[in-house]
Amino acid sequence: APDEDCLYADDIYGVGYVDCDGNCLNDSDADGVCDADEVPGCTDPAALNYDPAATDDDGLCEYPAASVFDIIADSEDHTVLEDLIVFANLDGTLTDYGPWTVFAPTDAAWGALPDAVINFVLNNPDVLAAVLTYHVTGGSVTSEMLSDGQMIGMLNGDMATISIGEDGVFINNAEII
């Protein structure tokens, strides 16, 4: 509808949502773009599917997956592993490179080790790095990709054996949960 100053007929632009002076009549999100002219899409420049033409965020932005180290750091069950990774200066490797799969010992698993073993590993950085990298393999490995008797190359150069049976899935006799 025309405003009080309008000397032109209704809807001279032929779109039905601006007045005859070109002012938007329906901008529900107050972003300066009329609702009918909004372009749905991802408006976050940090997202993988950012659309610079988008004016209305559709909520479907996709972001890079968290690194393996981020997942470990966010886990309440892997605080010891997180501390050991940082202590061994492997956090950058597990954040910036990869993809990696970590067969991550839980805090309970670390707690089951004798104090002498933990102290030995902490006092021998090369041993610590070897122990930690023995739990890492290159690529994204899911349980569906594993088979009984499969050998997997670990980051430290050693091989680990997968066992699958009625009791579950194991890597060198340690249950994968």
Phi, psi and omega in degrees: 000143181291153175274182186296333183271356189288130177253002184252165178291158176310142170054049180295341179274349177073022182244343174079001181229011171233151177279180185291350175266002179086009179279134181292134179262346182219094177231077189297334179259006175054040179259005179087002178244126179301145183307318182290341180263358180298142176249111180289148178160187181273122183256004181267114181299341179279350183278154179293328183251033177304135179239106183297341179277344183291137177243349182227112183294127182268002178077012183250023178299141178245135184242156177302145178296149176296148177289163177302318180295321178300319180296315178297315182297331180274354184270130177287342183265001184230034182292324178293315178300317178302312180299319181292322178298316179295315180302323181273004181058036178259357182298322178295318178298316182282351177262313190267339183242174179129197016285157180232155166240129179249123171274088198272113175296135179283170175301324179295322179294316177297321181294338180281347180282145177297147179305324181298323179292313179300313180298319179298314181295317181294331181269000180228088185306324179293321178293316178302313180299320179294319179296314182294316182287345173291342180265007185237136173232153180286148178091172177263111183249126176251162182299330179294341182272352185268149177222156182297130180086357181296139175257134181238130176283129181262162185301330181278000178100347178279168177251147175236150183250133177268134174235131179235126180208192181298332182276353178132197180249133185229150170240116185046050176071004174260127184292136174269119180245000000 
